[in-house]
Amino acid sequence: MDIDLNSDDQHFQKSVRQFLSDNSYVAGSDYNEWRLNWFRLARDQGGWDVPKWPEKFGGPGWTPTQHYIWEQETARAQTPWDLPFGLSMLAPVLMNYGSEEQQQRFLPDIRDRKVNWCQGYSEPNAGSDLANLKTKAELSADGSHYVVNGTKIWTTLAHIADWIFCLTRTDDSGKKQDGITFLLIPMKQAGIEVKPIITLGGAHSVNMVHLTDVKVPVENRVGEEGKAWTYAKGLLAHERTGLAGISRSLVALEKLRKQAGSVTRGNGSLLDDPSYRLKVAELEVELMATEFTELRSLASAAAGAEPGPESSILKLKGTEIQQRLQKLTVEAGGIYSAAWGATPVGHTFAHGGMSGYLASRAYTIYGGASEVQRDVIAKNVLGLKK
C-alpha cells in the first residue's frame, strides 16, 4: 500500500534511511558491541531506541505516519535483534500501573538492554484460559514478602532471562479473574528451575519454569494486590499488536516473489503458474487489508487510546499471514524444502524451509490462540453475547 507523505514525513523517511545505512552492521566486526552502540546512537536521535514509548518516558513522540515509516524501513534494513518482553510488554505496564520508584528502578535498565525479561503467564492448565492460573503467592505474616509456588510453561527465553514478570494467585475465593497479582521476580535465585522444551523446528526457545518457595519482596508487586487481570489484559493487547508483524510480512512477501520467480516451471517460473500466483495474490490482498487496520490502530494510539479489540484482529490475521508465507516458501522450495541438516540442497532459500514452517505452527497459539482472538472480536467488535 502507498500513502502520501508530506514534506516533513519525507524528510523523516530520508533521515531514517540515512541512519540505518550509516549504522548498518559491518561483517566481521563485534556484533554485540555494534548492537549496543546502535541503540546508543538511536537514543541520541531523540528516542529512536524506544520508538513506542511515550515522550514522558523518553520516547520520540512520533505521529502515526512516522511510526509507519519506521516500521517499514527497519523491516527492510539490518537492525540489531531486540527482545519485546521488557521494552514492549512490561514497560507499558510499569508506565501505567507501576510506582514511581519501580519506574525509576526498572525502566532505565530495560531501555539500556542491560536486563533480559521473560513472561510468566501460561501454565500447564492455564493457556488460553489464562484466568485459570494456579501459581500461588502467599503474603508472609509480617507483610514483607510473598512466597511463590507453581509452574509456568512455554516461557520464551527463560533460560537467558534475568527477571520474570509473573501472574500469581493471591486469592481464590471469588471470580477466577479476581485475586491475581502481578509480581516481578529475579530468575537467579534458589527455588527457580528452568527446563527446556524443544519445539518442532528443533529450536530451544521456550521452557517450563518451576517455582518452589520463591521469596519475592512486596515492593516487587506492581499495582494493587488482586488487580493484575486488568494489567494483564493491557499487556496482552500490546503483545498481540507486536506479534502481528505486518511490516516484516510485507518484506517477506517481496522476498517470496523473488524466490518463486527463480524457480523454473516449464518455459517460465513458479510465479507464472496460475495456481501459485493466485495464492500469492490472495495473500497480498489480505495483508493490505490488515495493514490498513494497523494504520488505524496507530492513529488511535497517537490520540492517546490504549490498544483495543483491533489488537486481536491484527494478531489473528497477522499470524495467519505469517504461516501462509512460510507454507508458500516451502511450496516454492519443493522437495528441497524437506532437506534437514547443515548442507543446503537445491534452492538456497529452501534450506531450513521446513523448520521455519514447523516453527510457524505456534504463531496462532502463543499470545492468545486464534480461537480466543475470534471470541474477543465477536464480543467487542460484533457485539455478540455468549
Secondary structure, DSSP 8 states (H G I E B T S, - for coil): ------HHHHHHHHHHHHHHHHT---TTS-HHHHHHHHHHHHHHTTSTTSTTS-GGGT-----HHHHHHHHHHHHHS------HIIIIIIHHHHHHHS-HHHHHHHHHHHHTT-S-EEEE--BTTBSSSGGG---EEEE-TTSSEEEEEEEEES-TTGGG-SEEEEEEES--SS-TTSSEEEEEEESSSTTEEEEEEE-TTS-EEEEEEEEEEEEEEGGGEESSTTBHHHHHHHHHHHHHHHHT-HHHHHHHHHHHHHHHHTSEETTEEGGGSHHHHHHHHHHHHHHHHHHHHHHHHHHHHHTT----THHHHHHHHHHHHHHHHHHHHHHHHGGGGG--SSS--SSGGGTTHHHHHHHGGGTTTTTS-HHHHHHHHHHHTS----
